[in-house]
Amino acid sequence: MKRLLQDIELDDLGLALRGANKEVTDHLLGMFSTNMKRDIEDILKGKPRPLSEVMEAQRKIMDVVHKLREKGEIVLSKDKSERYV
C-alpha cells in the first residue's frame, strides 16, 4: 500500500472510494494514519461528484496498480480464495 500511495493522488483515492462498498472503504481506511484517514474521509464527505469522475479516479488508480505489478514493484495475491475489489 505504501508503494501504491507514492504514485496516486490522495484526492483520486478518496474519490474512487466513493464508488466502493462500505466494507472495502472501512478496510482501506483502517490501513492509514489518523491524519491521512481524516483527509480521505473529508473527500468522501465532500460535495456530490458525477459518477464519471468517480469512475475516472478508479481507472487512474487501477492503471497505476497494473503498471507497478508489471514492473514487479507490487505483488497481488494469487490465492483464489482472496476477493479482489
C-alpha positions in Angstrom: 0.0 0.0 0.0 2.9 2.4 0.8 4.3 1.9 -2.7 1.0 2.5 -4.3 0.4 5.7 -2.4 3.6 7.1 -3.7 2.1 7.1 -7.3 -1.5 8.1 -6.7 -3.2 11.3 -5.6 -5.0 11.3 -2.3 -7.9 13.1 -4.0 -8.2 10.3 -6.5 -8.2 7.7 -3.8 -10.9 9.5 -1.8 -13.0 10.0 -4.9 -12.5 6.4 -6.0 -13.7 5.1 -2.7 -17.0 6.8 -3.2 -17.8 4.0 -5.6 -16.7 1.3 -3.2 -18.8 -0.6 -0.7 -18.5 0.2 3.0 -16.6 -3.0 3.8 -13.8 -2.1 1.3 -13.7 1.6 2.4 -13.5 0.7 6.1 -10.8 -1.9 5.4 -8.7 0.6 3.5 -9.2 3.4 5.9 -8.1 1.1 8.7 -4.6 0.9 7.0 -3.9 4.7 7.1 -2.6 7.0 9.7 -5.1 9.2 11.6 -4.2 12.3 9.5 -4.4 10.5 6.2 -7.6 8.8 7.2 -9.1 12.2 8.1 -8.1 13.7 4.8 -9.7 10.8 2.8 -12.9 11.0 4.9 -13.1 14.7 4.1 -13.0 13.8 0.4 -15.6 11.1 0.9 -17.9 13.5 2.7 -17.4 16.3 0.2 -19.9 17.7 -2.2 -21.5 15.2 -4.6 -19.5 14.5 -7.7 -20.5 12.9 -11.0 -20.2 9.2 -11.3 -17.9 9.7 -14.3 -15.4 11.5 -12.1 -15.5 8.6 -9.6 -15.0 6.0 -12.3 -12.1 8.1 -13.8 -10.4 8.2 -10.4 -10.8 4.4 -10.1 -9.4 3.9 -13.6 -6.4 6.1 -12.7 -5.6 4.0 -9.6 -6.0 0.7 -11.5 -3.7 2.0 -14.2 -1.1 2.6 -11.5 -1.7 -0.8 -9.9 -1.2 -2.6 -13.3 1.9 -0.6 -14.1 3.5 -1.4 -10.7 2.6 -5.0 -11.0 4.1 -5.3 -14.5 7.3 -3.7 -13.1 7.3 -6.2 -10.2 7.1 -3.4 -7.6 3.9 -4.8 -6.1 2.5 -8.3 -5.9 -1.1 -9.2 -6.0 -2.1 -12.3 -4.1 -2.6 -15.3 -6.3 -4.7 -17.1 -3.6 -8.0 -18.0 -5.4 -10.0 -17.6 -2.1 -8.9 -13.9 -2.0 -11.5 -11.4 -3.3 -10.3 -8.6 -5.4 -12.2 -5.3 -5.5 
